Amino acid sequence: MTQPTHKVDPRELRRIPLFDPLTDDQLARLAEEGSIREFAEGEELFHEGERAEVWWVLVDGSIRLRRHVGTADTVMGMLSTPGQWSGGFSAWDDAGVYLATGLGASDGRVYTLDAERLQVLAGEWFGFGVHFIRGYVGTVRRVEATVREREALVALGTLAAGLAHELNNPASAATRAVDALATTSDSMFGALGRLATAKLSAEEFGELDRMRRELDDIADPVDSLLLSDREDELSGWLSDHGVEREWLLAPPLAAAGADVGWCERLVGVLPEPALAPGVEWVADSVAISGLLQEVKESTRRVSDLVSRVRSYTQLDRASLQPTDIPEGLDSTVVMLAHRLGDGVVVERDYGPDVPRIEAMAAELNQVWTNFIDNAVDAMHGHGTIRLRTRLEAGWVVVEVEDTGPGMSPDTAKRVFDPFFTTKPVGEGTGLGLDISRRIVIDHHHGEISVESQPGRTVMRVRLPVR
């Protein structure tokens, strides 16, 4: 239910610091043009995305600013100090809309003024200032929109390229294994046909299968040199006993654990006409088992990557949720694996007592992405990145350290400023660490800092546990 409005007492406006610069006449005019509006806890005063045609100035009470981000509503901040304001943007920006929804966090009152009247008063009292604000808002809107769009496209392209690179290896391995499975299966069926032609009895085939299962039981990792020697011995034995394609059959048999002694026992099990197809059937059977394991491992790797992508983006989860910080760091490392390459070593030191915290996981992952990406650039692709988490007096501390050349004191002071970058033209936008600062401070009520010296730069984030 809409709460009542009242006429404004200029003396009440005088108590608000926002209006200190106004003369008594100007304050009286402001009181005459606007009104005092009461609001109740939970009441919606203005809605995100609607044209900001009213200027809202807090008199007392508090207002929660909520914005729809992704698939959930997120609290962006609070108006809790008299004189804090929102809206009225259409007074100097025709496209001005409310950036968030305003909800009463407690009962209170606001001073309200139509943006049209705000425009008139501001034009009369601060003509040049309004003209300057219009130009500034328009320029910043265009520049920041263009830069953010480019930043988003570059980040998306980088992550997409990295994901494609990471998926390519297991996908290619699975494809090769499936192709080999087709060939090996045909060979195995051919061997079965020749065993039938050799009139192998059921008992003899049972013994042959028992010896195949023996290999499943004894197969274990072997030194590559020993495996090579075993293959040579098997190849020679097969050739001496008239088994064709010995160079193809020896490797899977050797890898499965077969040796010359196993082959000699096989001679005692099979009649001479069945020896060659029997050996081929066993070799193809163990090769198929190995190929199936390779397909399983490759598809598991693809599944793990997809799971990491879901963890990184958080698209299927609420915006604010219990968040595992180490999981987010690990997901980010996976997403940036193509950037790390072989030259960057990642060391982890995660405190065992670090709890899950209520946070916007996808936004924090963006912070870790900016930190790690900048660290790789600073080290020119060669060095060590150390990821640390610890619990410290009610705060979760996250550190991303690199072994790069470090920052100058002037750079360290400005590193979180909007549009500040040390990268060459065309490579950096200067928004990465500014966005990180906003995410940590504005959205999570945390702290962000940098500590730098030659050979050691630490980006540090402190997040409240509650």
N, C-alpha and C positions, 0 to 999 in steps of 0.2 A: 504494500500500500504506500502511495506517495505521501511523504511527510509534509507538513505545512511550511509555508515560507513567511518571512517577516520583513518589515522594513529594517534598514540598516542604521545603526547608531554610529556616526563617524568616530565617536570616542572608542568604540570597540575595535574599529579598524586601526586606530592609532596604536593600539597595543600590539599589532602584528608587525614584526620587523620588516617584512616585505615592503610596507608602505611608508617607511621612515623618510624617504626622499621627497614625498609629496607635501605640498603646502596644505594649509587647512582648507582653502577654497577647493583645491583639487580633490582632497579627501571627501569634502561634502558632496562634490559632483559625483564622485565614485559611489558614495553611499546612496545618492538619489537614483543613479542609473541601475544599480544592482539590487540584490535582495539576499537575506540570510535564509538558508534552507536547512531544515533538520533532516537527519537520516538515522535509520535504525541499523543495528547489527544485522549483517546478511543482506541488506537492501542493495540492489544494483543501481548505481548512480549514472554510469555511462558505459557503453559497450564497445569493445574492441572492433575497429574497422569502420565504425559509423563516423560520419562527418563531425569534426570537433567544433561544434557551433556554440558551445558554452564553455566559459572559463570557470574552473572550480578552484577555490582557494580555501584550504583547511583553516577553520576557526578553532575548533576543538574536536576531540575524538581521534579516530584513525580510520584510514581507508586502505584496503588491500588491493594491489594492482595485480591482476591475473591475466595471463595471455595463453592462448591455445598454441602449443608447440608440438608439432608432429601429430601424435594421436591422443595427447592428453593435455589437460590444463596445468599451467605452471605458474607459481607465484613469482613475479618479477621484482617486487619491492613493496614498500609501504609508504603512505603519507601519514606521518605521526607527529610532526612538529607544526604548530601554527605558522601559516605563511607558505607552506609547501603547496604546490599547485599542479594542476594537470588540465589538458584541453585548451580550448580557445585558439587552436592552431590555425583555423580558417581565417583568423584576423589578418594573418600575413602570408598564408599559404593556401591557395585555392584548393589544393589537393590534400590539405591537412585533415587527418583522421585520428581518432583515439588509438593510441598504440597498445592499449591494454584495457581490460574491463575493470571498472572501479566498484568494489564491493565494501560495504561498511564492515570494518573489523570490530567496531564497537559503536555504540550510539554516539552521535556527534552532530556538528553543524559545519556548513560550508558557506562561503560567500560565493554567489554566482553572478555572472555577467555575460550577456550575449556577446559572441565574438564580433558581431557587427558593431555593437556599441564600443567594445574594446578597441576595435580598429579606428573608430572616430576619435576616441579620447587619446589614444596613443599618437595618432596623427597630429592632433592639436598640440599635445604637450611635448612629444619627442619625435617630431617629423623626420629629422635626418636619421634618428635611430631606427625608426620603423622601416625607412627606405633601405638602410644598411642591412637590417635583419632579413628583409625580403630577398635581397640579392644574395646574402650569405646562405640562407636556407636553400634557395634554388640551386646555387652553385654546388653546395655540399651534397644536396640530394642527387644531382647528376653525377658528380665525381664519385661519391661513395657507392652509388648503385652500380656504376660501371666497374669500379674496382672490385667490389664484392662479387659481382657476376663473374669477372675474370678469375678471381681467387677461387670461387667455387668450381668453375670449369677446370682450372688447372689442378686443383686438389682431386676432383673426380677423375680426371684423366690419369693423374699419377697413380691413384689407388686402383683404377681399372687396369692400367698397364701392369702394375705389380701383381694384382690378383691373377690376371691372364698368364703372367710369367710363372707364378707359383702353381697354377692349375695345369700348365702345359706338361710339366714333367710327369706327374702321376697319370694324367690322361694319356700321354704318349706311351707310357709303360704299359698301361692297361690295354691299349690298342695293339701294341706289339705282341703282348701275351695272348690276346684273343686270336690274332692271326696265326701265331705259332700253335695254339690249341687246335685250330682247324686242321693244320698240316699233320700234327702229331696224332690226332684222333684217326685220320684216314690211314696213317701208317699202322696204328695199333689194330684197326679193324682188318687191315690186310694181313697182319701177322696172325690174327685169330683164324682167318681163312686158311692160311698155310698150315697152322697147327691142326685144323680139322682134316686137311688133306693128308697130313702125316699120320692120321688115325690115332691121335693121342687119347689114351683112355681117361675116364673120369678120375681114377686114382692118381694118374700121372699129372693131370692138370691141377688136381688138388695139391700135390706136392710142389708143383711150379708156383702156385699162388701162395703157398706157405713160405716159400723162399723169398717171394716178393715182399710179403709182410715182414719178414726178417729185416729187410732193408729199411722199412719204415721205423723199426724199433731201434736200429743202430745208427741211423743218420744223425750226424752232429757236425758242427762247424769244424773245418780242417784248415790248417795253414795252407796258403795258396801254393807254396812250393811242393808240399807233400801231396796236395791234390793233383798238381800237374804231373808229378812222378807216377801217381796211381793211374791217371788217365793213360799215360804212355804204356804202362805195364798191361792194362786192360786192352788197349788197342792192339798191342802185339799179340796177346793171347787170343783175342777174337780173330785176328787175321790168320794166325796159325791153325785155327780150327774151322776155317772156311766161312766165317760169318762176314757178310758184306756190310758195307757202310759202317765199318768199325769206328771211323773217325767221328761219326754222328752219335753212335751208341755209347761209346766210352765215357764222354763227359757226364751225362745224366746218371749212369751207373756209378761212376766214381763219386759224384756229389751225394748220391744216396747211401754210400758206405760200402759198395761192392768192391771186392778185391779179387786177385787171382785165385785165392783159396775158395772164395764163394763160387767162382766160376767152375772150379774143379768139382765141387760138390754137385753143381748143376748137371755136370756130365753124367753123374751117377743116377740122376733122377729121370732124365729124358733120353729117349732113343735118339740115335744119331740124326735121322731126318728132321726131328723136331727141335734140335738144338738151336739152329739159327733163328727160326721164327719164335722160339721160346725166349731167347735172349732179347730179341727185338720187342716182343710183347712186354717183357718186364721193363726194359729201358723206356719204352713209350709210356707205360703206366706211371713210372716214377716221374717222368718228365711232365706228364699231365698234372700230377699232384703239385709239382713245383710251380707250374704255370698258373694253376688255380690259386695257389698261395700268393703269387705275384699280383694277380688280378684283385684278390681280396685286400692286399696291402695297399695297392694303388687306389682302389675305390675308398678304402678307409681314410687315406690321406686326403682325397677330394672331399669326403664328408667332414673331416676335421677342419679343412679350410673354410667350407661353407659355414660350419658352426662358429668359427672364429669371426667370419664376416658378420654373422647375425649378432654375435656378442659385441663386435665393434660398433655396428650401426644402431643396435638396440631398437630396430624398427618394429619388432613384435612385442615390445614391452612398454610399460607405462613410463612417462617422462621422469617422474620422481619415484625412486624405488631403492630398496636395499642394494647397495652396490659393493662388489668385491674389487677393490682397487688393484691388487696384483693381477687379477684376471683381465682387467682393462688394459694394463700395461703390456701383458703378454699378447693380447689380441692386437694391440697397436704394433708391436714388434713383428708379428706375422704379416700384417698388412703392409709394412714397410720393408719386408725382407729383401725386395729387389733393390731398394736404396742402400741397404746395409752391405750387400755383396759379400765378398770374401775378405775385404779389408777391415771391416768393423767387427769387433768382438763385443758381445753384450754380456755383462755380468749382472747377476741379480742378488740382492740382499733384502729379502722380504721378512719383516719382523713377524714372528709367529703369533704375537698377541694383537695384531692389527685387526679390528673388527670390521664387519660390513657397516657402511654408513648410508644414511638417506641422502641420495644425490641424483643428479641427472647424468647417468652413466655415459650417454652418447656425447654430451657436451664435454665431460672430463676427458673422454677419449680424443676429442679434438685438441684439447690442451696438450695431452701426451704426444700427439702427432706433431704438433708445432715444435715442441721441445726436441724430440728425437730427430726430426727432419733438419732443424737448425744445427743440431750437434753434428750430424753427418756432413753438412755443408762446411761447418767450421773446421772439421778435421780433414776436409778434402777427401773423404772416403776411406781414411786409414786411421785407426785408433781404437779406443775402448770407450764404450758407453756403460755407465754403471747405474742401475735402477735400484733405488732403496725405498723402503717404507718402514715406518716405525710409529709407535704410539707414544705420545708425549703430552702428559697433563691434559687429557681430554681432547687432544687434537691428533689427527692422522697427518703425519708429515711424509710427503712424497718428494724425492730428489732424483733429478736426472742429471748426471754428471758426465762430462766429456773431457778428453785429453787434448783438446784443441789449443790454439795459441792464446786464448783468453780475449777479454774485451778491455779496451781502455776505460779509465774511470768515467770519461764523458759519455762513452757509448753505454756503459752500464747504467748511468743515470737516466738515459733517454730510451732505453730498450723497449719499455712498455708504452711509449708515446704513440698515438695514432699516426700512421703513414711514415714512421721512422724506420729506415732499413739501411743496412750496410751492404746489401747485395747490389750488383751492377744493375743498370737500367734494363728493365724487361724481365728480370729474374725474381724480384721481390716486390711485394705491394706495401709492406709495412703495416699490415693489418693482423698478421698471425698472432703476435704477442699482445697486441691491443685487445683482440678478441679473447685471448686466453685470460687477460687481466679481468675483463668484464665477466667472463664465465665464473672465475674463481671468487671475485669480490662481490659482484652484484647478484649473481644467481646462487652462490653457495655460502656467502658471508665468511669467506676464507681470506687467506693472505697469500701473496705471491711475491717472490723476491729473487734476486740474482746475486751470486757471489762469484767473482772471477779473478783469476790471476794466471800468469803464463803456465800452460800445461794443465789447468784445472778450472773448469767453469761449471757451476752448480746452479741449476734452475730449481727453486724450492717452492713447494705449495703446502700450505697448512689448511686443513679442512676440519671443521668442527665435527666431532663424533655425533653430536645431536644438534 
